[in-house]
Amino acid sequence: MSQLSPALKQATPVVAVRGEGLHLYDAAGRRYLDFTSGVGVTSTGHCHPRVVEAVREQAGRLLHGQYTTVLHDQLLTLTDRLGEVLPPGLDSLCYATAGTEAVEAALRLVRHATGRQNVIVFEGSFHGRTMGAASLTTAGTRFRAGIGPLPPGVAVAPFPAAFRLGLSEEEAVAHALRGLDEVLATVSAPAETAALFVEPVLGEGGYVPAPAGFLAGLRERADRHGLLLVLDEVQTGFGRTGRFWAHQYEEGVRPDVLITAKGLASGFPLSAIAAPTELMRRAWPGSQGGTYGGNPVACAAALATLDVLREERLVENAAEQGARLLDGLRTVAAGVPGIGDVRGIGLMAASEFCRPDGSPDPETARRVQQAAADLGLLLLLCGIHLNVVRMIPALVVTAAQVDEALALWSKAVAVGTAVETVAVGTAGVGQEEAS
């Protein structure tokens, strides 16, 4: 008999057989409150009726229309509709299936368009697991170790992670921008640098929103040095942060290339890069495309997703419920010394676990995450040390469901941190007896 690769590590023990809204169900009928949304993918919840109907209708008409062979109506309609929500000037789209594939396409594009080899990324970045995307990823050695040599031409600059740096947000931004200037002066000359790749909120790197001023500082330096600014909104886009795009929190930030995936199609594999047509024309022939990019059923799901986001005001709901969630997480953390920081934006919320000396505490984070699963709340870990527990509910989440999750979270924190307290106490007794 065959089995799944042992290298695939499951975050929870759940075997799901059905999903509805914010809930997953196992074969025994147990209900789980899903605050993972498939790593931010099921933006409209599990099996939203509008999405399901669109998928069923399209599946009966055309399952596959390879978009460099033939065009299809869903692809053309989606391209037109995305023009309504994309930042001004990004009027040309290329489709793929996964975020990492879209990152690869963006990497090809910026190198072709500029004739330069180097790109600069930021500490804690996650851009994917394929070889080019992995070379841009610094969120942990688990994503890039043992597969080298990775493609060259990547330099790393600081990200303004204020908590990790022990600085105020303003100080962290100044530190990060100085660091970028030093990279441009010492490692990757502007004349050899094609682009800056950045997530407006670090994803796998710990759910760290870019503080005010950072993205604007990147835009200013890109303009000054003739670089392209690539915003990786794979996880943050489509309303996740309470704005349609996370970079919209900072006025005047204009991406040259935008990457989107995850919440784009409510669970179907679809990703895209958007850029000005003039820039996209500089891509070399044959450098864009793919067998499954722009699949008709995935495009139909994306069109239904756009309808649901607008008609149910889900972007606004993400802002409202995200504020409620963060307030509740901070209330829980106030009584738990082991939670060093609570942060987030919209429906990207995180609690970082630390030991008394301030060092990362992945063991406690893991215990709490597993305790939550036992209680019926599904969560994920992130951060370069995996000591951050993140919450990513679907954008249809209600105030009642946020409150339910917070109540379960409070119990999980009590269970997970109590184990640590008992262990420390037992160690102390043993030491006294031995002396």
N, C-alpha and C positions, 0 to 999 in steps of 0.2 A: 504494500500500500504506500502511496505517496503522502507527503505531509508538507506543511508550510516550512519554509526555511527557518532554522533555529536562530538565525541572525535577526529575524523580525521579532521585536520585543513589544508585547501588548501592554498598554498603559493600564488597562483594567481587565478583569476576568470575564467580562460580559460577552455572551454570544447573542447578538441581537437578531431577532426574527421579524420585527416590525417597528416602525417609527411613526409618530404622529406629533406634529408641533414640536414642543420642547421635550418630548418623551421618547425613550426607547424601551422596548419590551423584549424579554428573553422568552425561551420556549416554555417556561413554567408560568408565564404571564406576569412576572415581576416587572414593575414599572421603575424606570430610572429617569431622574431629571438630568438631561444631557446639557451640561455647560461646557461642552467641547465643540459642538456643532461640526464634528468631523474635521477638526482643526480649522474652524472658521469658514467652512464650506457651505453648510446648509443655512444660508442667510435667511431664507423665508421659513425655516423650520423643516422638520421631516415631512415629506409628502404633502406639501401645500396643495390643496385641491386645484388651484389655478395652474400650477406647474405640472401636476400629474395629468390634467386634462390636455394641456398643450403637448406634452410628450406623447400621450396616447394617440392624439390626432395626427401628429407628425409621423409617428412610427408606422401608421397605416398608409402614409403617402410616399415617404422616401426616407430610408434608413441611413444611406450613405451617399454623399455626393462629393467626391474628392475635388477640393476647390481649386486645384491647379489643372484639373481636367475639364470639369464643368462647373458652372456657377449654379446656385440654387436660390430660391426666393427667400428662405429664412436667413441666409448669409447676407444677402443684400439689404433686407429689412433691418437686421440687427446692426449692420454697419451704419445705416442711416440713423437709427435710433440712438446709437452710442454717441453720435455727433451732438445730441441734445445734452449729454451729461459730461462729456470730455472737456478738459480745459481748453480755452480758446486757442486756435492755431493747430491743435493736434487733429488733423483732418484726414489722416491716412492710417489704416489698420492692417496688421498682419496677425493671423490667428494660429494658435497652436493648441495643445491639449493640457499641459501642466505648467505651473509657474516656472519650474526650472527650465523647461523648453523655451518659454518666452524670454527668460533671462539670457539664454544662449543666443536667441535671435537678436536681442538688444545689443549684446556684446559684439556680435558680428556686424550689426548695423553701425555702431559708433566707430569701430575700427575701419570699416569701409569708407564711411562718410568723411572721416578726418584724415585717413592715411597714417594714423598714429597707432602705436602698439599698446601703450600703457593705459591702465585705468586705476583709479584710486577708490578703495572701499573703506569702511569704517569698522572699528573694533566692535565685536559682538554681532556682526552682520550675518544674516542667513539669506542666501540667494538660490540655494538648491544643491542637489547631490550629483548631478551629471558633471562631467569633468571641467568644463568651462565655468559653470556656476559654482562648483566646489572650490575652484581657485579664487572665487570672490568671497567665499564664506569663512568667517572667523568666529562663529558662535560656539565652537567647540571642536576639539581634534577628532571627535567621533564622526564628523562629517567629511574629513579629508585625510585622516591618517591611513598609512599603509597602501595608498594607491598612487603615490608619486612616481615620477615627477609630474606635478600639475603644470598646466600651461603657464608660461612666464608672463611678465609684464603687469603684475598686480602689486600695488603698494597699499599699505594700510595706514590710515590716519586715526586719531582719537575720535571717539563718539562722546558727546557730553552727558555721560551717565553720572549724574550728580551724586547719587547715593553711593555708588561704588567708588567714586573719586573723593568722597568726603568734602564736597564743595557745594556752595549754593548753585542754583541753576544758572544764574548769570555768570558766576565764576567758571562753571563747567563749560559754558558756551565759549567764553574767552579762551579757555585752555584748549578746547578742541580746535577752534579756528587757528590759533597760534600753531598747533601741531600740524594742521593741514598746510599752513604756509611753510613750515619747516620741511615737510615731505616734498613740496613743490620746489624747495630750494636745495634739497640734499639728495633726494632719491629719484624723483620722477619730474624732470624738467617740463614746464608747461608746453614747450614745443614738441614734446614726445608723449604728452598725455591726451588721450582721446576724451575721457569722460570721468565724472564722479558718479558712482553708484551708491544710493543711500535709501534706507527704509525710513519713512517719517516716524515710525515707531518700531524699535527693534522687536522682532518676533521671537525666534528661538533664543535670541540673545538676552531675553529677560523682560520683555514687555516694558521697554523704556521709551516713553514719548520724547521726541526731540524737543528740548525747551525752546521757548520763544527766542528768535534771533539766529538760531543755528541754520535753518534752511535758507533764510534770507542771506546769511553770510556765505553759504555755498553758491547761491545764485550770483552774488556780487563777484565772487572769485571766478566763477565760470565765465561770466561776461568779461571780466578784466583779462583773463588769460586765453580766451577763445576756446574754452572747454565745453563739452555737452553735459548737462545735468540730467541724470537718469533717476527717476523716482520709482522705486520698487514698491508698488501698492498692491502686491499680490494678496497680502493678508488684511491690509488696512482699507482697501477700496470698497466700493459699493455699500457705503453707509456704516460700516463697522464702527467707526469712531464718533459717530454723531454728525459728521459732515459726509458728503458723498465721497470725497477724497480727503485723506488725512492732511495733506499739505495745504488744504484750504483754510486751516486754522491760522496760517501765517500769510498775511496780506502781501501781495506782490511776488510770491514765489511761483515761477513759471517753469515747468519741466520742459526739457527738449524731447525727452522720451518718457512715456509712462507705461508701466507694466502692470497688468491686472490679471487675476485668475480667481481662485477660491470662490468667493460669494457671487461671482458673475453668473453662474448657471444653477444655483441651488442644489448642487450635488453632482452635476454632470461635468465630465472633463472638458474644460474649455478655458483657454487663456488667450491673451492678446497683448501686443505692443502697439502703442499709438505714437505717432510723430507727425510733424509737418510733412506734407507731400514732397516738398523740395528736398527735405532731408532723406525721406524714404527712397527717393529716386537714386540716391547715391549707393544704395545697396547693390552689390554685384549680382548679375543674373544667376539664378539657381540657388542663391543663399537663403531664400525664404521659401517656406512651404512645409509639407508633411502629409503623411497619408490620412491622418484623422483630424487635422486642423479644420475648425469651422464645420464640424459635423452637423448635419441638419437637425437631429434630435436635440443636441446640446444647444444649438442656436435657438430652437423653439423654447427650450427651458430658460435661456437667458432673456428672451423677449418677455416671457411670462414673469420672470423675476423683476424686470424693469417695471412692468405693470403693477405688480404687488407692492414694490417699494414705494411707488408714487401713490397708489390708491389707498394703501393702508398707512401711509405716512411713517414708514419704518425707519427712515433716517432720523426723523425727529424723535421717534420712540427710542432709538438707540442712545440719543443724547440724554433723554429724560431718565430712562431706566439705568443707563450707565452711571449717572450721578447718584441715583439711589443705591446702586450696587457698591460703588466706591465708598459712600458714606457708611454703609453697613459694614464693609470690610475694615474700615478704620475704627469703627466702634469695637469690633471683635479684637483687633490688634492692640487696642489701648490697654487691654488687660493681659496681654501675652508678651513678655519680654523677648521671647524668641522670634517674634515677627519684627524684623528690623525696618521694613518699609512696605507701605501700601501705595500703589501707583497705577496709573492707567488713564485712558481717555475713551469715552463712549463705552462700548461693550467689549473693551480689551482691558481687563483688570487683573492685577497680580499682587500677591503677598510674598515677600522675600524673607526666608528663614535664615537666621544667623545665630551663631554661638555667642556666649557671653563676651568673648573677646572681639566680636564683630566679624569673625571669619564665616564663610558660607557654611550652612548646615544642611546638606542635601539629605542626610539620613532622616531628620525630622520632617522635612518637606515631603519625602516619600511616604513616611508613616501617615502623615495627615492626609495626603492624596488618596492613599489606599483605604484609610478609615472612612473617608467621604464616599468612596465607591461602595464600601460595605453598607453604608447608611442609605445608599440609593442616589448619590450625587456624583456624576462623572466629571472629572477634572483632569488637567494635564500639567506636566512639569515643563519648565523651560529654564533659561539662564545658562551661562557658560559653565556653571558648576551644578546645574540641575537642582538648585535650591529655591526655585521660584515656582509657586503654584499659580496657574493662570485660569481665568474664567472667560469663556468665549461663548456665551449663549446666543442662540439665533436672535435676529432682530425683531422677531415677533414676541419676544419675552414680555410677560406682564409684570406689574408691580407685585401681584400675589406670588408669582413664581420666583421673582427676585427675593422676596421675603422668605419663601420656603427654602431657597438655596442658602440664604444667610443663616437660617436656623440650623440646617444640616451642617453647614460649614463650622458654626460655633461648636457643635458637638464633636465634629471631626478634629478640630484644633485641640479641644480638651482631651480627646482620646490620644491623639498623636503626641502631644506635649507631655501628657501624664506619664507615658512610657519613658520618655527621656528623664523626667523628674525622678521616677522610681529608680531608674538605672543609675543616675548620679548619686542618689541617696544611698543605694545599696553599696556603691563603690566606696562612699565615704565611711560607712560603718565598717566595712572590711578593713580599710586602712587603719581605723582607730583600734580595732581588735588586734591587728597585726603588730601595732606599736606597743 
